[in-house]
Amino acid sequence: MARSRRIQDILQFALFCGIVFFVNILANAFYTHLDLTEEKRFTLTKPTRELLKSLDDRVYVQVLLEGDFPAGFKRLQTATREMLDDFRGVSGYIDYAFSDPNQGSVEEINERRKALAEDGIVPVNLRVAEQGETSQKIIYPVAIFSFGERRIPVKLLENESPSLSPDQVINNSVSLLEYKFANAVKKLRTPTKPIILFTRGHGELEPLQTADLERGLRQFYETDRITLDSVTQLKPDECALLIVAKPRFNFPEKDKFKIDQVSSQGCGPQTLTGRMRQ
């Protein structure tokens, strides 16, 4: 009788372990969570789900928000991870990883910061209070979405305002994560961006002087520079817009002719705070 009871206990324990193991497999294969809030604020919207279901290739997300942070930034970090988990739960084509740009040698960190700055990614100076002392910490609350060779940086932290408390800024930042991430995925999947060309060779503004403008344009356009002497003709598929940024020297007749051709093809030249000299 005791032997039979012991066998029954072993079988029940084995069955329980099997059920737990099976449920764990299902949980990993079909990640989701129940949203019990009345306004469903933790549920992806229908357009976002449809966008994710339409993916047919890998979108990789590098989140530069790894490390130890105060409670507010920790909440933003956690919310970012959960949002990406939600995205991945809808589409298996979403991959992500968290990294700390401040790890490594001084040379590696400086090189990394330089590369990020060239992509228009600037850090935030975070004031950290520890043991009664205040220190500054440079962090990058940014997620970089990549699709093939295309990259779109997404700011995770909304701009701070004197009228908002730090908690309100974090709340606003968390509430906009779905919109920002879905918008980045949508932009990555659009056809190749139109190209905007800046002329050079006539004393135009240097790249450093137009950096802010180009940074804003790169959300929707590719930007590059061109020496008109190097081409015989500009075609519409090679140039959506030609920008002549504050030239200081005269344009030769052959360059004027090429600009006229561009204008007649619909790629109208624009001047910035200056005029082409006759």
C-alpha positions as CSV (number, residue, x, y, z in Angstrom):
1,M,0.0,0.0,0.0
2,A,2.8,2.4,0.9
3,R,4.7,1.4,-2.3
4,S,1.6,2.2,-4.4
5,R,1.1,5.5,-2.6
6,R,4.8,6.4,-3.3
7,I,4.5,5.6,-7.0
8,Q,1.3,7.7,-7.2
9,D,3.1,10.7,-5.6
10,I,6.0,10.3,-8.0
11,L,3.6,10.2,-11.0
12,Q,1.8,13.3,-9.8
13,F,5.0,15.2,-9.3
14,A,6.3,14.2,-12.7
15,L,2.9,15.3,-14.2
16,F,3.2,18.7,-12.4
17,C,6.8,19.2,-13.7
18,G,5.7,18.3,-17.2
19,I,2.8,20.9,-17.1
20,V,5.1,23.6,-15.8
21,F,7.7,22.8,-18.5
22,F,5.0,22.9,-21.2
23,V,3.6,26.2,-20.0
24,N,7.1,27.7,-20.0
25,I,7.6,26.7,-23.6
26,L,4.3,28.2,-24.6
27,A,5.2,31.4,-22.7
28,N,8.5,31.8,-24.5
29,A,7.0,31.0,-27.9
30,F,4.0,33.2,-27.6
31,Y,5.1,36.2,-25.5
32,T,2.2,38.4,-24.4
33,H,0.7,40.0,-21.4
34,L,-2.8,40.8,-20.2
35,D,-3.8,44.4,-20.2
36,L,-6.3,44.9,-17.4
37,T,-6.3,48.7,-17.6
38,E,-9.7,50.3,-18.6
39,E,-8.1,52.5,-21.3
40,K,-5.9,49.6,-22.7
41,R,-2.8,51.8,-22.5
42,F,-0.5,48.8,-22.4
43,T,-1.9,47.3,-25.6
44,L,-0.4,48.0,-29.0
45,T,-2.8,49.8,-31.3
46,K,-4.3,48.1,-34.3
47,P,-2.2,50.2,-36.9
48,T,1.0,49.3,-35.0
49,R,0.1,45.6,-35.0
50,E,-0.7,45.6,-38.7
51,L,2.6,47.4,-39.4
52,L,4.5,44.8,-37.5
53,K,2.7,41.9,-39.1
54,S,3.6,43.2,-42.5
55,L,7.4,43.0,-41.8
56,D,9.1,40.5,-44.0
57,D,12.7,41.2,-43.0
58,R,14.8,41.8,-39.9
59,V,14.6,45.2,-38.0
60,Y,17.4,45.5,-35.4
61,V,17.2,47.9,-32.5
62,Q,20.2,49.0,-30.5
63,V,19.2,50.7,-27.3
64,L,21.9,52.8,-25.8
65,L,20.3,52.9,-22.3
66,E,22.2,50.2,-20.4
67,G,23.6,50.6,-17.0
68,D,22.5,51.8,-13.5
69,F,20.3,54.8,-13.4
70,P,18.1,56.7,-11.0
71,A,14.5,55.5,-10.6
72,G,13.0,57.7,-13.4
73,F,15.5,56.5,-16.0
74,K,15.3,53.0,-14.8
75,R,11.5,53.2,-15.5
76,L,12.2,54.5,-19.0
77,Q,14.7,51.7,-19.5
78,T,12.2,49.1,-18.4
79,A,9.3,50.6,-20.4
80,T,11.5,50.5,-23.5
81,R,12.4,46.9,-23.0
82,E,8.7,46.0,-22.5
83,M,7.6,47.9,-25.6
84,L,10.2,46.1,-27.7
85,D,9.1,42.8,-26.2
86,D,5.5,43.7,-27.3
87,F,6.8,44.5,-30.8
88,R,8.7,41.2,-30.9
89,G,5.6,39.4,-29.6
90,V,3.7,40.5,-32.8
91,S,6.6,40.1,-35.2
92,G,9.5,37.7,-35.0
93,Y,11.4,40.1,-37.3
94,I,12.1,42.5,-34.4
95,D,15.5,42.0,-32.7
96,Y,17.0,44.3,-30.0
97,A,19.9,44.6,-27.6
98,F,20.8,47.1,-24.9
99,S,24.4,48.5,-24.8
100,D,26.3,51.0,-22.7
101,P,28.2,53.6,-24.8
102,N,30.3,54.5,-21.8
103,Q,31.9,51.1,-21.5
104,G,35.5,50.4,-22.7
105,S,38.7,52.3,-22.7
106,V,38.9,56.1,-22.8
107,E,39.9,55.9,-26.5
108,E,37.0,53.5,-27.3
109,I,34.5,55.7,-25.5
110,N,35.7,58.9,-27.3
111,E,35.6,57.2,-30.7
112,R,32.1,55.9,-30.0
113,R,30.9,59.3,-28.9
114,K,32.4,60.9,-32.0
115,A,30.7,58.4,-34.3
116,L,27.3,59.0,-32.5
117,A,27.7,62.8,-32.8
118,E,28.3,62.4,-36.6
119,D,24.9,60.6,-36.7
120,G,23.3,63.5,-34.8
121,I,23.1,61.5,-31.6
122,V,23.9,63.8,-28.6
123,P,24.1,62.7,-25.0
124,V,22.2,64.0,-21.9
125,N,24.0,65.2,-18.8
126,L,22.3,63.4,-16.0
127,R,22.8,64.7,-12.5
128,V,23.2,61.8,-10.0
129,A,23.2,62.2,-6.2
130,E,25.0,59.5,-4.3
131,Q,25.9,59.6,-0.6
132,G,25.2,63.3,-0.3
133,E,27.4,64.2,-3.3
134,T,26.2,65.2,-6.8
135,S,28.0,64.1,-10.0
136,Q,27.4,64.3,-13.7
137,K,26.8,61.3,-15.9
138,I,26.7,61.3,-19.7
139,I,23.9,59.0,-21.0
140,Y,22.4,58.3,-24.4
141,P,18.6,57.8,-24.0
142,V,18.4,56.7,-27.7
143,A,17.3,53.6,-29.6
144,I,18.8,53.1,-33.1
145,F,16.5,51.3,-35.5
146,S,18.3,49.6,-38.4
147,F,17.0,47.9,-41.6
148,G,19.7,46.9,-44.0
149,E,22.1,49.8,-44.2
150,R,19.5,52.3,-43.1
151,R,19.5,53.7,-39.6
152,I,17.1,55.9,-37.7
153,P,17.9,57.2,-34.2
154,V,14.9,57.6,-31.9
155,K,15.0,59.8,-28.8
156,L,13.6,58.0,-25.8
157,L,13.5,61.0,-23.6
158,E,11.2,63.9,-24.3
159,N,12.6,67.4,-24.0
160,E,12.6,68.7,-20.4
161,S,10.6,71.8,-19.6
162,P,10.6,74.1,-16.6
163,S,6.8,73.6,-16.3
164,L,7.1,69.9,-16.0
165,S,8.5,67.8,-13.2
166,P,11.0,65.0,-13.9
167,D,8.3,62.4,-13.3
168,Q,6.0,64.1,-15.9
169,V,8.8,64.2,-18.4
170,I,9.4,60.4,-17.9
171,N,5.7,59.7,-18.1
172,N,5.4,61.7,-21.4
173,S,8.5,59.8,-22.7
174,V,7.0,56.4,-21.8
175,S,3.6,57.2,-23.3
176,L,5.2,58.1,-26.7
177,L,7.4,55.0,-27.1
178,E,4.9,53.1,-29.2
179,Y,4.3,56.0,-31.6
180,K,8.1,56.7,-32.0
181,F,9.0,53.0,-32.5
182,A,6.2,52.4,-35.0
183,N,7.1,55.6,-36.9
184,A,10.8,54.5,-37.1
185,V,9.8,51.1,-38.5
186,K,7.5,52.7,-41.0
187,K,10.2,55.1,-42.2
188,L,12.7,52.3,-42.5
189,R,10.3,50.3,-44.8
190,T,9.6,53.2,-47.1
191,P,11.3,53.2,-50.5
192,T,14.8,54.8,-50.8
193,K,14.8,58.3,-49.6
194,P,15.0,61.1,-52.2
195,I,18.4,62.8,-52.4
196,I,19.1,66.5,-51.6
197,L,22.4,67.8,-53.0
198,F,24.4,70.7,-51.8
199,T,26.6,72.4,-54.3
200,R,30.3,73.1,-53.6
201,G,33.2,74.8,-55.3
202,H,31.7,78.4,-55.3
203,G,32.5,79.3,-51.6
204,E,29.3,77.7,-50.3
205,L,28.7,77.0,-46.6
206,E,30.9,74.2,-45.2
207,P,29.3,70.9,-44.0
208,L,29.8,72.0,-40.4
209,Q,27.8,75.1,-41.0
210,T,24.8,73.2,-42.5
211,A,25.0,70.2,-40.1
212,D,21.9,71.1,-38.2
213,L,19.9,71.5,-41.4
214,E,21.2,68.2,-42.8
215,R,20.5,66.4,-39.6
216,G,16.8,67.5,-39.8
217,L,16.6,66.6,-43.5
218,R,18.0,63.1,-43.0
219,Q,14.8,61.9,-41.4
220,F,13.2,62.0,-44.8
221,Y,16.0,62.5,-47.3
222,E,19.5,61.5,-48.1
223,T,22.0,64.4,-48.3
224,D,25.2,64.8,-50.2
225,R,27.5,67.3,-51.8
226,I,28.3,67.7,-55.5
227,T,30.8,69.6,-57.5
228,L,29.0,70.7,-60.7
229,D,32.2,70.3,-62.7
230,S,32.2,66.6,-62.0
231,V,28.9,65.9,-63.8
232,T,27.5,66.5,-67.2
233,Q,23.9,66.4,-66.2
234,L,21.7,65.9,-63.1
235,K,18.7,63.6,-63.5
236,P,15.5,63.8,-61.4
237,D,16.2,60.4,-59.8
238,E,19.6,61.6,-58.7
239,C,18.4,64.8,-57.1
240,A,15.1,65.8,-55.5
241,L,16.4,69.3,-54.6
242,L,19.6,71.2,-55.3
243,I,20.7,73.6,-52.5
244,V,23.1,76.4,-53.2
245,A,24.1,77.5,-49.7
246,K,25.3,81.1,-49.6
247,P,27.9,81.1,-52.5
248,R,30.6,83.7,-52.4
249,F,32.1,83.2,-55.9
250,N,30.7,83.6,-59.4
251,F,29.2,80.6,-61.2
252,P,30.7,79.8,-64.6
253,E,28.2,79.7,-67.5
254,K,28.5,75.9,-67.8
255,D,27.4,75.5,-64.1
256,K,24.5,77.9,-64.6
257,F,23.4,75.8,-67.6
258,K,23.4,72.6,-65.5
259,I,21.4,74.3,-62.8
260,D,18.9,75.5,-65.4
261,Q,18.6,71.9,-66.6
262,V,18.0,70.7,-63.1
263,S,15.3,73.3,-62.7
264,S,13.5,72.3,-65.9
265,Q,13.4,68.7,-64.7
266,G,11.7,69.5,-61.5
267,C,14.7,69.5,-59.2
268,G,14.5,73.2,-58.4
269,P,17.6,74.9,-57.0
270,Q,17.3,76.8,-53.7
271,T,19.6,79.3,-52.2
272,L,20.2,79.8,-48.5
273,T,20.8,83.4,-47.2
274,G,22.6,84.3,-50.4
275,R,22.2,84.5,-54.2
276,M,24.0,83.0,-57.1
277,R,26.1,85.8,-58.6
278,Q,25.6,86.7,-62.2
